Amino acid sequence: MNRARLLVALAAATGVAALLVAERKRPLRQQTLPDVPRNLRNAALGAGCAVIVAAVEEPLTRAIARGNLAKERGLAQRLPRPLRLLGGIAAMDYGFYWWHVATHRVPFLWRFHRVHH
């Protein structure tokens, strides 16, 4: 692993650790399950999601991205790299927000999402 990737990984780990500490100190709502069952359930869900993403989503999005790069499609390709990065993060966050809203409003999606609540 090169130095830049190591620094990014350390920054991400530090950020996650800070969020975990902050969540412990000032939780949004009262915890309904003890730590061990809650953490085991969340870890199992996370592992299941990681398997699905690795098997389906990642290869599919990689193929679409490669095709778009090869044919020079998309607005972001004409932007400088820093703006592409910021725009990509903003678009991803926006998409995640609306996906989360949908998981609360669509009954079929709520059945899966409520497990983590």
Secondary structure as UniProt FT lines:
FT   HELIX           3..25
FT   HELIX           35..52
FT   HELIX           53..57
FT   HELIX           58..70
FT   TURN            71..72
FT   HELIX           76..78
FT   HELIX           81..105
FT   HELIX           107..113
FT   HELIX           114..116
//
